Amino acid sequence: MTKKVKIKLTDFECNLLVNGMNEFRNKLLEKDLPTEDVDELLIKIIDKSERRW
């Protein structure tokens, strides 16, 4: 069973998390490694964010 965790982030923290995950994704792409897991996490972060992108 997978445990779900909820955290509250400020707009700045959410932006920092998304940018960091995107940089990590870009590094994976440069190395021709799969990005599916990172993609899913980025989508979850952005979808659950109250911030309008």
PQR file with spaces between the fields and no chain letter, atoms N, CA, C, O and H, PARSE charges and radii, in Angstrom:
ATOM       1  N    MET     1       0.845   -1.178    0.000 -0.4000 1.5000
ATOM       2  CA   MET     1       0.000    0.000    0.000 -0.0000 2.0000
ATOM       3  C    MET     1       0.893    1.246    0.000  0.5500 1.7000
ATOM       4  O    MET     1       1.881    1.318    0.732 -0.5500 1.4000
ATOM       5  N    THR     2       0.531    2.208   -0.823 -0.4000 1.5000
ATOM       6  CA   THR     2       1.295    3.444   -0.936 -0.0000 2.0000
ATOM       7  C    THR     2       0.770    4.473    0.052  0.5500 1.7000
ATOM       8  O    THR     2      -0.437    4.691    0.164 -0.5500 1.4000
ATOM       9  H    THR     2      -0.271    2.149   -1.418  0.4000 1.0000
ATOM      10  N    LYS     3       1.692    5.100    0.764 -0.4000 1.5000
ATOM      11  CA   LYS     3       1.323    6.128    1.718 -0.0000 2.0000
ATOM      12  C    LYS     3       1.302    7.477    1.016  0.5500 1.7000
ATOM      13  O    LYS     3       2.247    7.818    0.304 -0.5500 1.4000
ATOM      14  H    LYS     3       2.672    4.923    0.674  0.4000 1.0000
ATOM      15  N    LYS     4       0.237    8.250    1.208 -0.4000 1.5000
ATOM      16  CA   LYS     4       0.140    9.581    0.629 -0.0000 2.0000
ATOM      17  C    LYS     4       0.547   10.606    1.675  0.5500 1.7000
ATOM      18  O    LYS     4       0.244   10.466    2.860 -0.5500 1.4000
ATOM      19  H    LYS     4      -0.530    7.973    1.786  0.4000 1.0000
ATOM      20  N    VAL     5       1.234   11.628    1.214 -0.4000 1.5000
ATOM      21  CA   VAL     5       1.694   12.689    2.099 -0.0000 2.0000
ATOM      22  C    VAL     5       1.198   14.020    1.554  0.5500 1.7000
ATOM      23  O    VAL     5       1.291   14.272    0.352 -0.5500 1.4000
ATOM      24  H    VAL     5       1.480   11.741    0.252  0.4000 1.0000
ATOM      25  N    LYS     6       0.674   14.869    2.421 -0.4000 1.5000
ATOM      26  CA   LYS     6       0.243   16.202    2.022 -0.0000 2.0000
ATOM      27  C    LYS     6       1.137   17.213    2.716  0.5500 1.7000
ATOM      28  O    LYS     6       1.416   17.115    3.910 -0.5500 1.4000
ATOM      29  H    LYS     6       0.598   14.665    3.397  0.4000 1.0000
ATOM      30  N    ILE     7       1.578   18.186    1.931 -0.4000 1.5000
ATOM      31  CA   ILE     7       2.367   19.267    2.500 -0.0000 2.0000
ATOM      32  C    ILE     7       1.810   20.593    1.999  0.5500 1.7000
ATOM      33  O    ILE     7       1.234   20.665    0.913 -0.5500 1.4000
ATOM      34  H    ILE     7       1.351   18.265    0.961  0.4000 1.0000
ATOM      35  N    LYS     8       1.985   21.637    2.796 -0.4000 1.5000
ATOM      36  CA   LYS     8       1.566   22.971    2.382 -0.0000 2.0000
ATOM      37  C    LYS     8       2.813   23.749    1.999  0.5500 1.7000
ATOM      38  O    LYS     8       3.794   23.788    2.741 -0.5500 1.4000
ATOM      39  H    LYS     8       2.453   21.579    3.678  0.4000 1.0000
ATOM      40  N    LEU     9       2.758   24.366    0.830 -0.4000 1.5000
ATOM      41  CA   LEU     9       3.881   25.141    0.329 -0.0000 2.0000
ATOM      42  C    LEU     9       3.429   26.562    0.016  0.5500 1.7000
ATOM      43  O    LEU     9       2.293   26.792   -0.400 -0.5500 1.4000
ATOM      44  H    LEU     9       1.961   24.334    0.226  0.4000 1.0000
ATOM      45  N    THR    10       4.329   27.499    0.221 -0.4000 1.5000
ATOM      46  CA   THR    10       4.060   28.859   -0.225 -0.0000 2.0000
ATOM      47  C    THR    10       4.212   28.887   -1.743  0.5500 1.7000
ATOM      48  O    THR    10       4.711   27.935   -2.343 -0.5500 1.4000
ATOM      49  H    THR    10       5.251   27.313    0.559  0.4000 1.0000
ATOM      50  N    ASP    11       3.780   29.978   -2.355 -0.4000 1.5000
ATOM      51  CA   ASP    11       3.959   30.114   -3.803 -0.0000 2.0000
ATOM      52  C    ASP    11       5.434   30.003   -4.174  0.5500 1.7000
ATOM      53  O    ASP    11       5.785   29.358   -5.162 -0.5500 1.4000
ATOM      54  H    ASP    11       3.375   30.751   -1.869  0.4000 1.0000
ATOM      55  N    PHE    12       6.294   30.636   -3.379 -0.4000 1.5000
ATOM      56  CA   PHE    12       7.727   30.591   -3.651 -0.0000 2.0000
ATOM      57  C    PHE    12       8.250   29.160   -3.577  0.5500 1.7000
ATOM      58  O    PHE    12       9.002   28.730   -4.452 -0.5500 1.4000
ATOM      59  H    PHE    12       6.009   31.161   -2.576  0.4000 1.0000
ATOM      60  N    GLU    13       7.857   28.417   -2.535 -0.4000 1.5000
ATOM      61  CA   GLU    13       8.312   27.037   -2.367 -0.0000 2.0000
ATOM      62  C    GLU    13       7.808   26.150   -3.492  0.5500 1.7000
ATOM      63  O    GLU    13       8.540   25.293   -3.987 -0.5500 1.4000
ATOM      64  H    GLU    13       7.247   28.767   -1.824  0.4000 1.0000
ATOM      65  N    CYS    14       6.565   26.350   -3.896 -0.4000 1.5000
ATOM      66  CA   CYS    14       5.994   25.559   -4.993 -0.0000 2.0000
ATOM      67  C    CYS    14       6.746   25.849   -6.290  0.5500 1.7000
ATOM      68  O    CYS    14       7.069   24.930   -7.042 -0.5500 1.4000
ATOM      69  H    CYS    14       5.971   27.046   -3.494  0.4000 1.0000
ATOM      70  N    ASN    15       7.020   27.106   -6.545 -0.4000 1.5000
ATOM      71  CA   ASN    15       7.759   27.502   -7.738 -0.0000 2.0000
ATOM      72  C    ASN    15       9.166   26.900   -7.714  0.5500 1.7000
ATOM      73  O    ASN    15       9.654   26.412   -8.733 -0.5500 1.4000
ATOM      74  H    ASN    15       6.758   27.853   -5.934  0.4000 1.0000
ATOM      75  N    LEU    16       9.802   26.938   -6.569 -0.4000 1.5000
ATOM      76  CA   LEU    16      11.140   26.372   -6.417 -0.0000 2.0000
ATOM      77  C    LEU    16      11.121   24.861   -6.673  0.5500 1.7000
ATOM      78  O    LEU    16      12.015   24.332   -7.332 -0.5500 1.4000
ATOM      79  H    LEU    16       9.406   27.336   -5.741  0.4000 1.0000
ATOM      80  N    LEU    17      10.119   24.180   -6.160 -0.4000 1.5000
ATOM      81  CA   LEU    17       9.994   22.738   -6.356 -0.0000 2.0000
ATOM      82  C    LEU    17       9.775   22.398   -7.824  0.5500 1.7000
ATOM      83  O    LEU    17      10.414   21.488   -8.351 -0.5500 1.4000
ATOM      84  H    LEU    17       9.392   24.610   -5.624  0.4000 1.0000
ATOM      85  N    VAL    18       8.882   23.119   -8.484 -0.4000 1.5000
ATOM      86  CA   VAL    18       8.603   22.863   -9.904 -0.0000 2.0000
ATOM      87  C    VAL    18       9.845   23.134  -10.744  0.5500 1.7000
ATOM      88  O    VAL    18      10.188   22.343  -11.622 -0.5500 1.4000
ATOM      89  H    VAL    18       8.363   23.858   -8.056  0.4000 1.0000
ATOM      90  N    ASN    19      10.515   24.243  -10.479 -0.4000 1.5000
ATOM      91  CA   ASN    19      11.717   24.564  -11.251 -0.0000 2.0000
ATOM      92  C    ASN    19      12.821   23.528  -11.035  0.5500 1.7000
ATOM      93  O    ASN    19      13.500   23.134  -11.983 -0.5500 1.4000
ATOM      94  H    ASN    19      10.236   24.887   -9.766  0.4000 1.0000
ATOM      95  N    GLY    20      12.995   23.092   -9.795 -0.4000 1.5000
ATOM      96  CA   GLY    20      14.006   22.073   -9.512 -0.0000 2.0000
ATOM      97  C    GLY    20      13.691   20.751  -10.182  0.5500 1.7000
ATOM      98  O    GLY    20      14.582   20.101  -10.729 -0.5500 1.4000
ATOM      99  H    GLY    20      12.443   23.413   -9.026  0.4000 1.0000
ATOM     100  N    MET    21      12.426   20.348  -10.143 -0.4000 1.5000
ATOM     101  CA   MET    21      12.028   19.103  -10.792 -0.0000 2.0000
ATOM     102  C    MET    21      12.197   19.213  -12.306  0.5500 1.7000
ATOM     103  O    MET    21      12.586   18.244  -12.957 -0.5500 1.4000
ATOM     104  H    MET    21      11.702   20.876   -9.698  0.4000 1.0000
ATOM     105  N    ASN    22      11.911   20.374  -12.864 -0.4000 1.5000
ATOM     106  CA   ASN    22      12.066   20.569  -14.302 -0.0000 2.0000
ATOM     107  C    ASN    22      13.537   20.516  -14.706  0.5500 1.7000
ATOM     108  O    ASN    22      13.870   19.955  -15.750 -0.5500 1.4000
ATOM     109  H    ASN    22      11.594   21.161  -12.335  0.4000 1.0000
ATOM     110  N    GLU    23      14.424   21.096  -13.888 -0.4000 1.5000
ATOM     111  CA   GLU    23      15.857   21.017  -14.166 -0.0000 2.0000
ATOM     112  C    GLU    23      16.331   19.566  -14.121  0.5500 1.7000
ATOM     113  O    GLU    23      17.127   19.142  -14.959 -0.5500 1.4000
ATOM     114  H    GLU    23      14.153   21.552  -13.040  0.4000 1.0000
ATOM     115  N    PHE    24      15.840   18.808  -13.139 -0.4000 1.5000
ATOM     116  CA   PHE    24      16.186   17.394  -13.032 -0.0000 2.0000
ATOM     117  C    PHE    24      15.698   16.635  -14.259  0.5500 1.7000
ATOM     118  O    PHE    24      16.406   15.778  -14.788 -0.5500 1.4000
ATOM     119  H    PHE    24      15.194   19.152  -12.458  0.4000 1.0000
ATOM     120  N    ARG    25      14.481   16.954  -14.714 -0.4000 1.5000
ATOM     121  CA   ARG    25      13.915   16.316  -15.912 -0.0000 2.0000
ATOM     122  C    ARG    25      14.792   16.609  -17.129  0.5500 1.7000
ATOM     123  O    ARG    25      15.062   15.717  -17.934 -0.5500 1.4000
ATOM     124  H    ARG    25      13.906   17.651  -14.284  0.4000 1.0000
ATOM     125  N    ASN    26      15.234   17.855  -17.260 -0.4000 1.5000
ATOM     126  CA   ASN    26      16.087   18.222  -18.386 -0.0000 2.0000
ATOM     127  C    ASN    26      17.406   17.452  -18.367  0.5500 1.7000
ATOM     128  O    ASN    26      17.909   17.062  -19.421 -0.5500 1.4000
ATOM     129  H    ASN    26      15.015   18.579  -16.606  0.4000 1.0000
ATOM     130  N    LYS    27      17.970   17.231  -17.176 -0.4000 1.5000
ATOM     131  CA   LYS    27      19.210   16.456  -17.067 -0.0000 2.0000
ATOM     132  C    LYS    27      18.979   15.006  -17.475  0.5500 1.7000
ATOM     133  O    LYS    27      19.833   14.389  -18.113 -0.5500 1.4000
ATOM     134  H    LYS    27      17.561   17.548  -16.320  0.4000 1.0000
ATOM     135  N    LEU    28      17.820   14.465  -17.104 -0.4000 1.5000
ATOM     136  CA   LEU    28      17.493   13.099  -17.529 -0.0000 2.0000
ATOM     137  C    LEU    28      17.380   13.024  -19.046  0.5500 1.7000
ATOM     138  O    LEU    28      17.860   12.072  -19.661 -0.5500 1.4000
ATOM     139  H    LEU    28      17.126   14.965  -16.586  0.4000 1.0000
ATOM     140  N    LEU    29      16.749   14.022  -19.647 -0.4000 1.5000
ATOM     141  CA   LEU    29      16.601   14.049  -21.097 -0.0000 2.0000
ATOM     142  C    LEU    29      17.960   14.132  -21.789  0.5500 1.7000
ATOM     143  O    LEU    29      18.178   13.485  -22.814 -0.5500 1.4000
ATOM     144  H    LEU    29      16.359   14.795  -19.147  0.4000 1.0000
ATOM     145  N    GLU    30      18.875   14.928  -21.231 -0.4000 1.5000
ATOM     146  CA   GLU    30      20.220   15.045  -21.812 -0.0000 2.0000
ATOM     147  C    GLU    30      20.952   13.701  -21.818  0.5500 1.7000
ATOM     148  O    GLU    30      21.739   13.405  -22.717 -0.5500 1.4000
ATOM     149  H    GLU    30      18.698   15.454  -20.399  0.4000 1.0000
ATOM     150  N    LYS    31      20.670   12.897  -20.789 -0.4000 1.5000
ATOM     151  CA   LYS    31      21.326   11.592  -20.669 -0.0000 2.0000
ATOM     152  C    LYS    31      20.507   10.482  -21.325  0.5500 1.7000
ATOM     153  O    LYS    31      20.847    9.304  -21.217 -0.5500 1.4000
ATOM     154  H    LYS    31      20.031   13.137  -20.059  0.4000 1.0000
ATOM     155  N    ASP    32      19.429   10.866  -22.004 -0.4000 1.5000
ATOM     156  CA   ASP    32      18.539    9.917  -22.683 -0.0000 2.0000
ATOM     157  C    ASP    32      17.979    8.879  -21.705  0.5500 1.7000
ATOM     158  O    ASP    32      17.898    7.692  -22.020 -0.5500 1.4000
ATOM     159  H    ASP    32      19.153   11.823  -22.091  0.4000 1.0000
ATOM     160  N    LEU    33      17.595    9.349  -20.513 -0.4000 1.5000
ATOM     161  CA   LEU    33      16.994    8.494  -19.493 -0.0000 2.0000
ATOM     162  C    LEU    33      15.488    8.770  -19.428  0.5500 1.7000
ATOM     163  O    LEU    33      15.042    9.845  -19.830 -0.5500 1.4000
ATOM     164  H    LEU    33      17.661   10.313  -20.257  0.4000 1.0000
ATOM     165  N    PRO    34      14.708    7.818  -18.932 -0.5600 1.5000
ATOM     166  CA   PRO    34      13.254    8.002  -18.875  0.2800 2.0000
ATOM     167  C    PRO    34      12.854    9.119  -17.904  0.5500 1.7000
ATOM     168  O    PRO    34      13.490    9.316  -16.868 -0.5500 1.4000
ATOM     169  N    THR    35      11.796    9.838  -18.258 -0.4000 1.5000
ATOM     170  CA   THR    35      11.323   10.948  -17.419 -0.0000 2.0000
ATOM     171  C    THR    35       9.885   10.753  -16.937  0.5500 1.7000
ATOM     172  O    THR    35       9.307   11.670  -16.353 -0.5500 1.4000
ATOM     173  H    THR    35      11.279    9.678  -19.099  0.4000 1.0000
ATOM     174  N    GLU    36       9.310    9.599  -17.165 -0.4000 1.5000
ATOM     175  CA   GLU    36       7.896    9.390  -16.857 -0.0000 2.0000
ATOM     176  C    GLU    36       7.559    9.672  -15.398  0.5500 1.7000
ATOM     177  O    GLU    36       6.559   10.332  -15.116 -0.5500 1.4000
ATOM     178  H    GLU    36       9.779    8.854  -17.639  0.4000 1.0000
ATOM     179  N    ASP    37       8.369    9.189  -14.474 -0.4000 1.5000
ATOM     180  CA   ASP    37       8.079    9.394  -13.050 -0.0000 2.0000
ATOM     181  C    ASP    37       8.148   10.872  -12.681  0.5500 1.7000
ATOM     182  O    ASP    37       7.304   11.372  -11.937 -0.5500 1.4000
ATOM     183  H    ASP    37       9.182    8.653  -14.703  0.4000 1.0000
ATOM     184  N    VAL    38       9.148   11.561  -13.199 -0.4000 1.5000
ATOM     185  CA   VAL    38       9.289   12.994  -12.928 -0.0000 2.0000
ATOM     186  C    VAL    38       8.130   13.752  -13.563  0.5500 1.7000
ATOM     187  O    VAL    38       7.593   14.682  -12.962 -0.5500 1.4000
ATOM     188  H    VAL    38       9.834   11.154  -13.803  0.4000 1.0000
ATOM     189  N    ASP    39       7.742   13.359  -14.775 -0.4000 1.5000
ATOM     190  CA   ASP    39       6.615   13.996  -15.453 -0.0000 2.0000
ATOM     191  C    ASP    39       5.342   13.875  -14.619  0.5500 1.7000
ATOM     192  O    ASP    39       4.616   14.853  -14.441 -0.5500 1.4000
ATOM     193  H    ASP    39       8.178   12.603  -15.264  0.4000 1.0000
ATOM     194  N    GLU    40       5.076   12.683  -14.112 -0.4000 1.5000
ATOM     195  CA   GLU    40       3.877   12.462  -13.297 -0.0000 2.0000
ATOM     196  C    GLU    40       3.895   13.316  -12.041  0.5500 1.7000
ATOM     197  O    GLU    40       2.875   13.890  -11.660 -0.5500 1.4000
ATOM     198  H    GLU    40       5.666   11.889  -14.256  0.4000 1.0000
ATOM     199  N    LEU    41       5.050   13.400  -11.401 -0.4000 1.5000
ATOM     200  CA   LEU    41       5.160   14.200  -10.186 -0.0000 2.0000
ATOM     201  C    LEU    41       4.967   15.684  -10.486  0.5500 1.7000
ATOM     202  O    LEU    41       4.286   16.384   -9.737 -0.5500 1.4000
ATOM     203  H    LEU    41       5.879   12.934  -11.711  0.4000 1.0000
ATOM     204  N    LEU    42       5.553   16.160  -11.560 -0.4000 1.5000
ATOM     205  CA   LEU    42       5.370   17.562  -11.944 -0.0000 2.0000
ATOM     206  C    LEU    42       3.896   17.867  -12.208  0.5500 1.7000
ATOM     207  O    LEU    42       3.389   18.907  -11.787 -0.5500 1.4000
ATOM     208  H    LEU    42       6.107   15.591  -12.169  0.4000 1.0000
ATOM     209  N    ILE    43       3.225   16.977  -12.891 -0.4000 1.5000
ATOM     210  CA   ILE    43       1.800   17.178  -13.178 -0.0000 2.0000
ATOM     211  C    ILE    43       0.999   17.233  -11.879  0.5500 1.7000
ATOM     212  O    ILE    43       0.121   18.081  -11.725 -0.5500 1.4000
ATOM     213  H    ILE    43       3.637   16.132  -13.233  0.4000 1.0000
ATOM     214  N    LYS    44       1.300   16.333  -10.948 -0.4000 1.5000
ATOM     215  CA   LYS    44       0.594   16.339   -9.662 -0.0000 2.0000
ATOM     216  C    LYS    44       0.824   17.641   -8.913  0.5500 1.7000
ATOM     217  O    LYS    44      -0.114   18.219   -8.364 -0.5500 1.4000
ATOM     218  H    LYS    44       2.014   15.644  -11.073  0.4000 1.0000
ATOM     219  N    ILE    45       2.057   18.101   -8.888 -0.4000 1.5000
ATOM     220  CA   ILE    45       2.375   19.337   -8.169 -0.0000 2.0000
ATOM     221  C    ILE    45       1.630   20.513   -8.792  0.5500 1.7000
ATOM     222  O    ILE    45       1.027   21.319   -8.083 -0.5500 1.4000
ATOM     223  H    ILE    45       2.819   17.632   -9.334  0.4000 1.0000
ATOM     224  N    ILE    46       1.674   20.608  -10.102 -0.4000 1.5000
ATOM     225  CA   ILE    46       1.043   21.733  -10.784 -0.0000 2.0000
ATOM     226  C    ILE    46      -0.482   21.664  -10.669  0.5500 1.7000
ATOM     227  O    ILE    46      -1.128   22.685  -10.433 -0.5500 1.4000
ATOM     228  H    ILE    46       2.164   19.953  -10.678  0.4000 1.0000
ATOM     229  N    ASP    47      -1.059   20.479  -10.832 -0.4000 1.5000
ATOM     230  CA   ASP    47      -2.516   20.330  -10.752 -0.0000 2.0000
ATOM     231  C    ASP    47      -3.049   20.644   -9.360  0.5500 1.7000
ATOM     232  O    ASP    47      -4.121   21.235   -9.234 -0.5500 1.4000
ATOM     233  H    ASP    47      -0.534   19.649  -11.024  0.4000 1.0000
ATOM     234  N    LYS    48      -2.329   20.265   -8.327 -0.4000 1.5000
ATOM     235  CA   LYS    48      -2.802   20.460   -6.952 -0.0000 2.0000
ATOM     236  C    LYS    48      -2.466   21.844   -6.425  0.5500 1.7000
ATOM     237  O    LYS    48      -2.953   22.234   -5.364 -0.5500 1.4000
ATOM     238  H    LYS    48      -1.458   19.785   -8.430  0.4000 1.0000
ATOM     239  N    SER    49      -1.658   22.578   -7.132 -0.4000 1.5000
ATOM     240  CA   SER    49      -1.271   23.918   -6.699 -0.0000 2.0000
ATOM     241  C    SER    49      -2.442   24.878   -6.842  0.5500 1.7000
ATOM     242  O    SER    49      -3.186   24.820   -7.821 -0.5500 1.4000
ATOM     243  H    SER    49      -1.261   22.261   -7.994  0.4000 1.0000
ATOM     244  N    GLU    50      -2.602   25.755   -5.867 -0.4000 1.5000
ATOM     245  CA   GLU    50      -3.644   26.787   -5.943 -0.0000 2.0000
ATOM     246  C    GLU    50      -3.175   27.936   -6.827  0.5500 1.7000
ATOM     247  O    GLU    50      -3.968   28.787   -7.230 -0.5500 1.4000
ATOM     248  H    GLU    50      -1.997   25.802   -5.072  0.4000 1.0000
ATOM     249  N    ARG    51      -1.906   27.950   -7.117 -0.4000 1.5000
ATOM     250  CA   ARG    51      -1.322   29.015   -7.929 -0.0000 2.0000
ATOM     251  C    ARG    51      -1.739   28.837   -9.382  0.5500 1.7000
ATOM     252  O    ARG    51      -1.838   27.708   -9.865 -0.5500 1.4000
ATOM     253  H    ARG    51      -1.262   27.258   -6.789  0.4000 1.0000
ATOM     254  N    ARG    52      -1.978   29.913  -10.065 -0.4000 1.5000
ATOM     255  CA   ARG    52      -2.305   29.872  -11.482 -0.0000 2.0000
ATOM     256  C    ARG    52      -1.030   30.035  -12.278  0.5500 1.7000
ATOM     257  O    ARG    52      -0.342   31.047  -12.140 -0.5500 1.4000
ATOM     258  H    ARG    52      -1.898   30.829   -9.673  0.4000 1.0000
ATOM     259  N    TRP    53      -0.697   29.056  -13.111 -0.4000 1.5000
ATOM     260  CA   TRP    53       0.537   29.080  -13.884 -0.0000 2.0000
ATOM     261  C    TRP    53       0.306   29.837  -15.105  0.5500 1.7000
ATOM     262  O    TRP    53       1.217   29.989  -15.918 -0.5500 1.4000
ATOM     263  H    TRP    53      -1.255   28.234  -13.222  0.4000 1.0000
